[in-house]
Amino acid sequence: MNPYIQIIAAFFGSLGFALLFNLRGQWLFFTALGGGLSWCVYLISGSFISHYERQYFAAAFFLRMFAERGLEAVITGGAIASGIITAMVCWNVIKLNLLKK
């Protein structure tokens, strides 16, 4: 899939979760921006990291650093997105290791 479409989808997906958790005002944009940028980090890290788990970790680490930079309300959005990324890592570990047949 086209990486630009993926980044735009991450932006709007994060925006949807921000609306779901009642973030308002400028925090909507910063939360969506954090989601889009963290997916961009995931895609860029894929060019030199071969494991999905490490790519997810790089994206979650970036998102946490983005959320910690004085954007207090974005920490909620960052925690939500980091939780989703962590769940994706766990699912991939389960899928790759436990569901092999």
Secondary structure, DSSP 4 states (H G I P E B T S, - for coil): --HHHHHHHHHHHHHHHHHHTT--THHHHHHHHHHHHHHHHHHHHTTT---HHHHHHHHHHHHHHHHHSS-TTHHHHHHHHHHHHHHHHHHHHIIIIIS--
